[in-house]
């Protein structure tokens, strides 16, 4: 058995041990399982949002992109950090005070049931796409450690681990395991970056071995200002309305804790992307003809065995931290907003908790199939996340301007967002903006405003709103 494989196995054992430790805390109610009983402190909120953001896309995906365009690929993770800071500064407290479990509950307070159903479907689709990309990154890492088992088997091993951890311990499991994950990610990638950069001969060595026609070390030129701004707009949008992110803020013990955790998490996640990008550049110098997605694992396998094992475990930890939160989020949405609302409204807490756990397994199995069909990690994830523009508009109105909320506008806005995303793929003539996210914001905003003018009916709200009740 190789040293790298032994370290990965020990890491997997440690993750399941943490999950079993967390299992007792997650029992009893769906709130304990899905929201850690709303008892997370600021450090756990911080590592949870870092863990969600710094996944396969922020490590393997950034490295894959840097292999082609250079250091500017690191802006992807920086954009995640900016999004988390914006969420922390402006919305985290409001979400926590709203005392909800899913974003659909907030939508339902001001819009009709059609908006809730379409919203749940769209949120689940978005999260399934991102989960499938974590399997791709995880499969790349495992196949680098054990080439004889192949990429697809690596995907299956990743899926079993991700699903198992989430199934056992829910939010407590995801949050506590993220402490180990973040230590591994930051330590492993930082050490590997320094050693690999030195190994290829520093800047002078890279200059000799890299193609001369790409701005490898320009912080902007490779991706371009338009591309970087598109990432920032997409990921700020995502942080405002994606269920898995909102669910982390809802798990905080109070509103101030939610705000603090997101701001510090956003600040701390920025360096990882640029370190991953530099590793991708080193991979290009060392393996110029390699597959871009496999280049970073190949570079790391060539390091000293113990360091290689720790770094590969760190990259795999990034996939674990993201996939677990997303699987939990997808299960929460189905059990709370589909099963409890429409299939079995009279179910008790025990039954709903069982359905939530089964939903985690089902979501995981669906995404294994999806993982075998998608390619290009960053491009795929950017398209899927763009759909959150419609949600962001709806929740901004609900949280900041509730008196202007329109009952029919929620469904119309989400429908336009979904149609535009499909049309962008199929009809090149509508690509008048540099990225679909700009079109989504413009079209969805116009849709909400026009609907509110043409059909201004409001939803009847209770005399006392839940946040006042809680206060």
Number of C-alpha atoms within 10 A of each C-alpha: 6 11 16 23 20 13 20 21 13 11 20 20 13 14 25 20 15 21 26 16 16 24 21 14 18 25 18 12 18 25 19 22 29 28 25 28 20 21 16 26 17 23 17 25 28 30 30 31 31 30 29 26 27 29 28 31 30 30 31 35 31 32 35 30 29 29 29 17 23 30 30 27 34 29 25 29 30 25 25 31 31 22 26 32 24 20 28 27 15 12 24 30 21 20 26 26 19 19 18 16 23 22 23 24 16 19 24 19 19 26 25 18 17 14 23 23 17 17 25 21 16 20 24 22 17 22 24 24 21 26 32 28 30 32 31 32 29 31 26 28 28 26 20 24 25 16 12 9 12 15 22 18 15 23 26 19 15 26 26 14 18 30 22 19 25 29 25 23 29 33 33 29 28 33 31 20 27 29 17 18 28 21 13 22 25 19 14 20 24 17 15 23 21 14 17 20 19 13 13 18 14 14 12 9 15 19 14 12 16 17 13 9 6 13 16 25 17 14 17 20 19 21 23 15 13 13 19 21 17 21 24 21 21 27 28 23 26 25 28 26 24 25 29 28 23 25 26 29 34 31 28 26 18 18 20 17 24 32 28 21 28 32 24 21 28 27 17 16 26 21 16 21 30 26 23 30 34 27 34 33 29 32 30 27 20 20 17 16 10 14 13 21 23 19 26 33 25 22 21 26 19 11 16 13 16 16 21 24 22 25 29 31 28 25 28 30 29 31 32 33 30 27 33 31 29 29 29 30 30 27 27 31 25 20 25 22 22 17 17 19 14 12 11 13 12 11 13 11 14 13 15 21 25 13 20 27 24 15 22 26 21 15 23 29 16 14 22 23 13 18 24 15 10 14 13 15 23 20 12 15 21 20 19 19 21 27 29 30 30 29 26 21 20 28 23 15 17 20 16 12 11 15 11 15 27 24 25 23 28 31 23 19 25 27 19 17 28 19 12 21 19 11 15 17 12 10 10 9 8 13 13 11 9 12 20 23 26 17 21 24 22 12 17 28 19 13 21 24 17 13 19 19 12 10 13 16 16 18 15 10 9 8 6 8 12 13 14 10 9 9 6
